[in-house]
Amino acid sequence: MALEHALLVALSEQPAAGLELSRRFSRSIGYFWGATHQQIYRVLGRMEADGWLRATTVEQAGRPAKKVYEVAAAGREVLAAWLGEPSATPPLRSDLAVKMRGASFGDRAAVLDVVRADLAEHRTRLARYEQLMTRDYPDPTTLSGLELDQYLVLRGGVLAEQTSITWLTEYLEAHA
């Protein structure tokens, strides 16, 4: 996947100015596809030049005008084609897993500290995802379409974090 596809999805959900899109992105798609503010602006410009996006200039009182982007017909075609393509399953690359496997050859206590820190990050992320689920999807049985898709992606994040927490906890308990 390219950043362009993630931005097409975000802008298909709702047109936005670059700054607003960057903020929205970090609170949603950014959980599983990271991009800096500068990357987003650079790619938006390229996508507009390629005809994938339309930009409307909106005047603001006391501030410079802003460009609000929306997906153009060419962008909808690109997104539709990409959505139908098979996605390769990326190979698992985990520095932490290699450290855990090699702990017997170094300072196990240091590795355990790294594992504890990673576990804390997963717990924090899980708590955030659960908070979003409670706030945004109190009754998932009523969802359909876009909201159901958004919920199910968030649910996948919850399950991934729960799995990581279980695995790291098991490793720590085995070495207690």
C-alpha positions in Angstrom: 0.0 0.0 0.0 1.1 3.5 -0.7 0.3 6.5 1.4 -1.8 7.7 -1.6 -4.2 4.8 -1.0 -4.5 5.6 2.7 -5.2 9.3 1.9 -7.8 8.3 -0.8 -9.6 6.3 1.9 -9.5 9.1 4.4 -10.7 11.7 1.9 -13.4 9.4 0.6 -14.7 9.3 4.2 -14.7 13.1 4.4 -13.0 15.9 2.4 -10.5 17.9 4.4 -7.8 20.5 4.4 -4.2 19.2 4.8 -3.9 20.1 8.5 -7.3 18.6 9.4 -6.5 15.5 7.3 -3.2 15.1 9.1 -4.9 15.3 12.5 -7.7 12.9 11.5 -5.2 10.6 9.9 -3.2 10.3 13.2 -6.3 9.4 15.1 -7.5 6.7 12.7 -5.6 5.3 9.8 -2.4 6.5 11.4 -2.7 3.7 14.0 -1.7 1.2 11.3 -0.2 3.3 8.5 2.1 6.1 9.7 2.9 9.3 7.8 4.4 12.6 8.9 2.6 15.9 8.3 5.2 16.8 5.7 4.7 13.5 3.8 0.9 14.0 3.8 1.2 17.5 2.3 3.8 16.4 -0.3 1.6 13.4 -1.4 -1.5 15.6 -1.5 0.2 18.0 -3.9 1.3 15.1 -6.2 -2.2 13.5 -6.1 -3.8 16.8 -7.0 -1.3 17.2 -9.9 -2.1 13.7 -11.1 -5.9 14.5 -11.1 -6.7 12.1 -8.2 -7.9 15.0 -6.0 -9.7 18.3 -6.4 -8.8 21.2 -4.2 -11.0 24.1 -3.3 -9.4 27.2 -1.8 -11.3 28.4 1.3 -10.7 31.8 2.7 -10.4 32.1 6.5 -10.8 35.2 8.6 -7.4 36.3 10.0 -5.5 33.3 8.6 -4.2 32.3 5.2 -6.6 30.6 2.8 -6.6 26.8 3.0 -7.1 24.1 0.4 -9.8 21.5 1.0 -9.2 18.3 -0.8 -11.7 15.8 -2.1 -11.4 12.7 -4.2 -11.8 13.3 -7.9 -13.2 10.7 -10.4 -9.7 9.5 -11.3 -8.9 9.0 -7.6 -12.1 7.0 -7.1 -11.0 4.8 -10.0 -7.5 4.3 -8.6 -8.9 3.5 -5.2 -11.4 1.0 -6.6 -8.7 -0.7 -8.6 -6.4 -0.9 -5.6 -9.1 -2.2 -3.2 -9.6 -5.1 -5.6 -5.9 -6.1 -5.7 -4.7 -8.9 -3.5 -2.6 -7.7 -0.6 0.7 -9.4 0.2 1.1 -10.7 3.7 4.1 -8.8 5.0 6.8 -11.0 6.6 7.0 -10.6 10.4 10.0 -8.5 11.2 10.4 -8.0 14.9 13.5 -6.7 16.6 11.9 -7.6 19.9 11.3 -11.2 18.9 15.0 -11.6 17.9 16.1 -10.0 21.2 13.8 -12.4 23.1 15.2 -15.4 21.2 18.8 -14.2 21.8 18.4 -13.3 25.5 20.4 -16.3 26.5 23.4 -14.9 24.8 23.4 -11.5 26.5 21.9 -9.6 29.5 18.6 -11.3 30.0 17.6 -8.7 32.6 18.0 -5.9 30.0 15.9 -7.9 27.5 13.2 -8.4 30.1 13.2 -4.6 30.7 12.8 -4.1 26.9 9.9 -6.6 27.0 8.2 -4.9 29.9 8.5 -1.5 28.1 7.0 -3.0 25.0 4.2 -4.6 27.0 3.4 -1.3 28.6 3.1 0.3 25.1 0.7 -2.5 23.9 -1.4 -2.0 27.1 -1.6 1.7 26.4 -2.6 1.2 22.8 -5.2 -1.4 23.8 -6.7 1.0 26.3 -6.9 3.7 23.6 -8.5 1.3 21.1 -11.0 0.1 23.7 -11.8 3.7 24.6 -12.5 4.4 21.0 -14.7 1.4 20.6 -16.8 2.3 23.7 -17.1 5.9 22.6 -17.7 5.4 18.8 -19.4 2.0 18.6 -21.4 1.3 21.8 -23.6 -1.1 19.9 -21.8 -2.7 17.0 -24.8 -4.9 16.2 -26.4 -1.8 14.6 -23.6 -1.0 12.3 -23.4 -1.4 8.5 -21.4 -0.1 5.6 -18.6 2.4 6.4 -19.2 2.4 10.1 -19.1 -1.4 10.2 -15.8 -1.4 8.2 -14.3 1.2 10.6 -15.4 -0.8 13.6 -14.0 -4.1 12.3 -10.6 -2.5 11.6 -10.6 -1.1 15.1 -11.6 -4.6 16.4 -8.7 -6.1 14.5 -6.4 -3.6 16.3 -7.9 -4.7 19.7 -7.3 -8.3 18.9 -3.7 -7.7 17.7 -2.9 -5.8 20.9 -4.5 -8.5 23.1 -2.4 -11.1 21.3 0.8 -9.1 21.8 0.0 -8.6 25.5 -0.7 -12.3 26.0 2.6 -13.3 24.3 4.8 -10.8 26.1 3.2 -11.6 29.5 3.8 -15.3 28.8 7.4 -14.6 28.1 7.9 -12.5 31.2 6.1 -15.1 33.4 8.3 -17.9 32.0 11.4 -16.0 33.0 10.1 -14.8 36.5 
